[in-house]
Amino acid sequence: MQAPDTFDAPVGQAEWMQEGLRRILAPNPSPMTYRGTNTYLIGERDIAVVDPGPDSAAHLQAILNALEPGQRISHILVTHAHLDHSPLARRLSEVTDAPVLAYGDHLAGRSAVMTQLAADGMAGGGEGVDATFRPDQTLADGEVITGDGWQLQALWTPGHFGNHLSFAFGQAILTGDLVMGWASSLVSPPDGDLTDFMRSCEQLRQRPAEVYHAGHGAPIEAPHARLDWLLSHRRSRESQILAALDGQGADVSSLTREIYTDTPAALLPAAERNVFAHLVDLYGKNTVSCEGAMSFKARFSLR
């Protein structure tokens, strides 16, 4: 795994990652985005832009400045509708006349259980949903997008977000925020679904790949090993939750404080959402039960 402090790409400059693929780092570093959002440019004449990024005039200009003589932007693809990935798509489309392609709007791909949680009043944890996002064209799982000298395959990989797509490009996969090297992916209901996350990781594990290019951070040079770590990490957390529930019921808050003993108080709300994501998954597998409607305040017990 790439150590986080070794990734220090220049902001706003197009760098070659491999033949036919360049990366531009957006100027939006934060605890959630690491050094910033990675925007990818694919092709050598007709250019596909993957994840234009946040609504930043400076980043828009950096993307346009990366175009060489004879190049034009022909496609704009978005992995998912978070504010650090999708908002600039519309402005870039207006400037270039290129269509915006994605799985759907911010509600597309949301599972039935997450839809119900949202209907019951559960809001997201402040991760920044782009509720105004609307693609010009929707992409189905497995759909192939072709341009001048390049080909991408859209892979529906929900989990971090319901409308999340990854894009296969030869022996590389652009994994958005599903798989990153610097941190485990955030899974926060009702926008994130741990059941979907585990399934998406397991499905990616079956695909040959030499490298993953993530939405944040450095390329992942050992992609299957990283997937194995992510799956193991989640299963280990599940075991901790089940052990804490053994012989007694508990709510999300008490479980979080028992498991995340070394976590600063400011980070406990994010940890609570992670615990809740696991409890929803365990409930779906008929491993735990809850008293009343499923919520942060509900009391969960082993079945």
C-alpha positions as CSV (number, residue, x, y, z in Angstrom):
1,M,0.0,0.0,0.0
2,Q,1.3,3.5,-0.9
3,A,2.2,5.4,2.3
4,P,0.0,8.5,2.5
5,D,2.8,11.0,3.0
6,T,4.6,9.9,-0.2
7,F,1.8,11.3,-2.5
8,D,2.6,14.9,-3.3
9,A,1.4,15.5,-6.9
10,P,1.5,19.0,-8.2
11,V,-1.8,20.8,-8.2
12,G,-3.3,21.7,-11.6
13,Q,-0.7,20.0,-13.7
14,A,-1.4,17.1,-16.1
15,E,0.9,14.2,-15.4
16,W,1.2,11.0,-17.4
17,M,0.2,7.9,-15.4
18,Q,0.5,5.4,-18.3
19,E,0.0,5.5,-22.1
20,G,-3.3,7.3,-22.8
21,L,-3.9,8.3,-19.2
22,R,-3.1,11.6,-17.5
23,R,-4.0,12.9,-14.0
24,I,-4.7,16.4,-12.8
25,L,-4.9,17.0,-9.0
26,A,-7.7,19.5,-8.0
27,P,-7.0,22.2,-5.4
28,N,-9.4,20.8,-2.8
29,P,-7.3,19.1,0.0
30,S,-9.1,18.2,3.2
31,P,-9.3,15.3,5.7
32,M,-12.0,13.7,3.5
33,T,-10.3,14.3,0.1
34,Y,-6.6,13.9,1.1
35,R,-4.4,16.0,-1.2
36,G,-7.5,16.7,-3.5
37,T,-9.6,15.0,-6.2
38,N,-7.8,13.2,-9.0
39,T,-9.2,14.2,-12.4
40,Y,-8.2,11.8,-15.2
41,L,-7.8,12.5,-18.9
42,I,-8.0,9.6,-21.3
43,G,-7.0,9.6,-24.9
44,E,-4.6,11.5,-27.2
45,R,-7.0,13.3,-29.6
46,D,-10.6,12.9,-28.4
47,I,-10.3,13.2,-24.6
48,A,-12.5,11.6,-22.0
49,V,-12.4,13.5,-18.7
50,V,-13.2,11.3,-15.7
51,D,-14.3,13.1,-12.5
52,P,-14.0,16.8,-13.3
53,G,-14.0,17.5,-9.6
54,P,-15.3,20.4,-7.5
55,D,-16.8,23.6,-8.9
56,S,-13.5,25.4,-9.2
57,A,-12.6,27.9,-11.8
58,A,-8.9,27.2,-11.3
59,H,-9.4,23.5,-11.9
60,L,-11.6,24.1,-14.9
61,Q,-8.8,26.2,-16.4
62,A,-6.3,23.5,-15.5
63,I,-8.3,20.9,-17.4
64,L,-8.6,23.1,-20.5
65,N,-4.9,24.0,-20.3
66,A,-4.0,20.3,-20.4
67,L,-5.5,20.1,-24.0
68,E,-2.8,20.0,-26.6
69,P,-3.1,21.2,-30.2
70,G,-5.6,19.0,-32.0
71,Q,-7.2,17.7,-28.9
72,R,-10.8,18.2,-27.7
73,I,-12.9,16.9,-24.8
74,S,-15.5,14.5,-26.2
75,H,-16.8,12.8,-23.1
76,I,-17.2,13.8,-19.4
77,L,-17.6,10.8,-17.1
78,V,-18.5,10.9,-13.4
79,T,-17.8,8.1,-10.9
80,H,-20.4,9.4,-8.4
81,A,-22.3,12.4,-7.2
82,H,-20.2,13.8,-4.3
83,L,-19.3,17.5,-4.3
84,D,-15.6,16.7,-4.8
85,H,-16.2,14.7,-8.0
86,S,-19.2,15.9,-10.0
87,P,-20.1,19.6,-9.8
88,L,-17.6,20.8,-12.4
89,A,-19.0,18.4,-15.0
90,R,-21.8,20.8,-16.0
91,R,-19.5,23.9,-16.4
92,L,-17.0,21.8,-18.4
93,S,-19.8,20.5,-20.6
94,E,-21.0,24.1,-21.3
95,V,-17.5,25.1,-22.4
96,T,-16.7,22.0,-24.5
97,D,-20.2,20.8,-25.6
98,A,-19.2,17.3,-24.4
99,P,-22.0,15.2,-22.8
100,V,-21.9,14.2,-19.2
101,L,-22.2,10.4,-18.6
102,A,-22.8,8.7,-15.3
103,Y,-24.9,5.9,-13.7
104,G,-27.6,8.4,-12.8
105,D,-28.5,11.2,-10.4
106,H,-27.6,11.2,-6.7
107,L,-30.5,8.8,-5.9
108,A,-29.7,6.3,-8.7
109,G,-28.6,2.9,-7.5
110,R,-29.6,3.4,-3.9
111,S,-30.6,0.1,-2.3
112,A,-34.1,-0.5,-1.0
113,V,-33.0,-0.5,2.7
114,M,-31.2,2.8,2.2
115,T,-34.2,4.3,0.4
116,Q,-36.3,3.3,3.4
117,L,-33.8,4.8,5.9
118,A,-33.8,8.1,3.9
119,A,-37.7,8.0,3.8
120,D,-37.7,7.6,7.6
121,G,-35.7,10.8,8.0
122,M,-32.1,9.7,8.1
123,A,-29.8,12.3,6.5
124,G,-26.3,11.8,5.4
125,G,-23.3,12.5,7.6
126,G,-22.2,15.7,5.8
127,E,-20.1,14.0,3.1
128,G,-21.3,16.5,0.5
129,V,-23.9,15.1,-1.9
130,D,-24.3,16.9,-5.2
131,A,-28.1,16.8,-5.2
132,T,-28.3,18.9,-8.4
133,F,-26.3,16.4,-10.5
134,R,-28.0,15.2,-13.7
135,P,-26.1,13.4,-16.4
136,D,-26.9,13.8,-20.1
137,Q,-26.6,10.1,-20.6
138,T,-26.9,7.2,-18.2
139,L,-24.5,4.3,-18.3
140,A,-25.5,0.7,-17.5
141,D,-23.3,-1.8,-15.7
142,G,-20.9,-3.3,-18.3
143,E,-21.6,-0.6,-20.9
144,V,-18.6,0.2,-23.2
145,I,-17.8,3.8,-24.1
146,T,-15.5,4.3,-27.1
147,G,-13.5,7.3,-28.4
148,D,-10.8,7.9,-30.8
149,G,-8.2,5.3,-29.9
150,W,-9.6,4.4,-26.5
151,Q,-12.2,2.3,-24.8
152,L,-13.7,2.3,-21.3
153,Q,-16.1,-0.1,-19.7
154,A,-18.4,1.2,-17.0
155,L,-18.6,-1.0,-13.9
156,W,-21.4,-0.3,-11.4
157,T,-19.7,-0.5,-8.0
158,P,-22.1,0.8,-5.4
159,G,-21.1,0.9,-1.7
160,H,-19.4,4.2,-1.1
161,F,-22.4,5.7,-3.0
162,G,-25.3,4.2,-4.8
163,N,-24.6,5.6,-8.2
164,H,-20.9,4.8,-8.1
165,L,-19.1,3.7,-11.2
166,S,-15.6,2.4,-11.8
167,F,-14.1,2.5,-15.3
168,A,-11.9,-0.3,-16.7
169,F,-9.2,1.0,-19.1
170,G,-7.2,-1.9,-20.4
171,Q,-5.4,-3.5,-17.5
172,A,-6.2,-0.4,-15.3
173,I,-9.3,0.4,-13.4
174,L,-10.3,3.9,-12.3
175,T,-12.0,3.1,-8.9
176,G,-13.3,6.5,-7.8
177,D,-13.8,6.4,-4.0
178,L,-14.5,2.6,-3.8
179,V,-10.9,1.6,-3.5
180,M,-8.2,4.0,-2.4
181,G,-4.7,3.4,-1.1
182,W,-4.4,6.1,1.5
183,A,-7.6,5.2,3.5
184,S,-10.4,2.8,3.7
185,S,-13.5,4.0,1.8
186,L,-16.2,5.8,3.7
187,V,-19.5,3.9,3.9
188,S,-22.1,6.2,5.5
189,P,-25.8,5.4,5.3
190,P,-28.1,6.2,3.6
191,D,-25.8,7.2,0.7
192,G,-23.3,4.4,1.5
193,D,-24.3,0.8,1.8
194,L,-21.9,-1.8,3.4
195,T,-23.6,-4.8,1.8
196,D,-23.2,-3.2,-1.6
197,F,-19.6,-2.2,-0.7
198,M,-18.5,-5.7,0.1
199,R,-20.2,-7.1,-3.0
200,S,-18.5,-4.5,-5.2
201,C,-15.1,-5.2,-3.8
202,E,-15.6,-9.0,-4.2
203,Q,-16.7,-8.5,-7.8
204,L,-13.7,-6.3,-8.6
205,R,-11.5,-8.9,-7.0
206,Q,-12.5,-11.3,-9.8
207,R,-11.3,-8.9,-12.6
208,P,-7.7,-9.0,-13.7
209,A,-6.0,-5.6,-13.2
210,E,-2.5,-4.4,-13.0
211,V,-3.2,-1.0,-11.3
212,Y,-6.1,1.0,-9.8
213,H,-6.2,4.7,-10.3
214,A,-8.3,6.1,-7.3
215,G,-10.3,9.2,-6.9
216,H,-7.8,10.4,-4.3
217,G,-4.2,9.5,-3.7
218,A,-1.5,7.5,-5.5
219,P,-2.0,4.7,-7.9
220,I,-2.6,1.3,-6.3
221,E,0.1,-1.0,-7.7
222,A,-1.1,-4.2,-6.0
223,P,-4.8,-3.8,-6.5
224,H,-5.9,-7.3,-5.4
225,A,-3.9,-7.1,-2.2
226,R,-5.5,-3.8,-1.4
227,L,-9.0,-5.4,-2.0
228,D,-8.1,-8.3,0.3
229,W,-7.0,-5.8,3.0
230,L,-10.3,-3.8,2.6
231,L,-12.4,-6.9,2.9
232,S,-10.5,-8.2,5.8
233,H,-10.6,-4.9,7.6
234,R,-14.4,-4.8,7.3
235,R,-14.8,-8.4,8.4
236,S,-12.6,-7.7,11.4
237,R,-14.8,-4.7,12.4
238,E,-17.9,-6.9,12.0
239,S,-16.3,-9.4,14.4
240,Q,-15.7,-6.6,17.0
241,I,-19.3,-5.5,16.8
242,L,-20.6,-9.1,17.2
243,A,-18.3,-9.6,20.2
244,A,-19.5,-6.4,21.8
245,L,-23.2,-7.5,21.3
246,D,-22.5,-11.0,22.7
247,G,-24.9,-11.5,25.6
248,Q,-26.3,-8.0,25.6
249,G,-28.0,-5.4,23.5
250,A,-26.6,-2.0,22.7
251,D,-27.2,1.1,20.6
252,V,-24.8,2.6,18.0
253,S,-23.3,5.2,20.4
254,S,-22.4,2.7,23.1
255,L,-21.0,0.2,20.6
256,T,-18.9,2.9,19.0
257,R,-17.4,3.9,22.3
258,E,-16.6,0.4,23.2
259,I,-14.9,-0.4,19.9
260,Y,-13.2,2.9,19.0
261,T,-11.4,3.4,22.3
262,D,-8.5,5.3,20.8
263,T,-10.5,7.5,18.5
264,P,-10.6,11.3,19.2
265,A,-14.0,12.6,20.2
266,A,-14.2,14.8,17.1
267,L,-14.1,11.6,14.9
268,L,-16.6,9.6,16.8
269,P,-19.6,10.7,14.7
270,A,-18.0,9.3,11.6
271,A,-17.2,6.1,13.6
272,E,-20.8,5.9,14.6
273,R,-21.9,6.0,11.0
274,N,-19.5,3.2,10.2
275,V,-20.8,1.0,13.1
276,F,-24.4,1.7,11.9
277,A,-23.4,0.7,8.4
278,H,-22.2,-2.7,9.8
279,L,-25.4,-3.1,11.9
280,V,-27.6,-2.5,8.8
281,D,-25.6,-5.1,6.9
282,L,-25.8,-7.6,9.8
283,Y,-29.6,-7.0,10.1
284,G,-29.9,-7.8,6.4
285,K,-28.1,-11.0,6.9
286,N,-30.4,-11.9,9.8
287,T,-27.5,-11.9,12.3
288,V,-28.8,-9.1,14.5
289,S,-32.2,-7.7,15.4
290,C,-33.3,-4.2,16.5
291,E,-36.0,-2.9,18.7
292,G,-38.5,-0.8,16.6
293,A,-37.5,1.0,13.5
294,M,-33.9,0.9,12.5
295,S,-32.1,4.0,13.5
296,F,-29.1,5.3,15.5
297,K,-31.1,5.2,18.6
298,A,-32.4,1.7,18.2
299,R,-31.1,-1.1,20.4
300,F,-29.5,-4.0,18.6
301,S,-29.1,-7.5,19.8
302,L,-27.7,-10.8,18.4
303,R,-30.4,-13.1,17.0
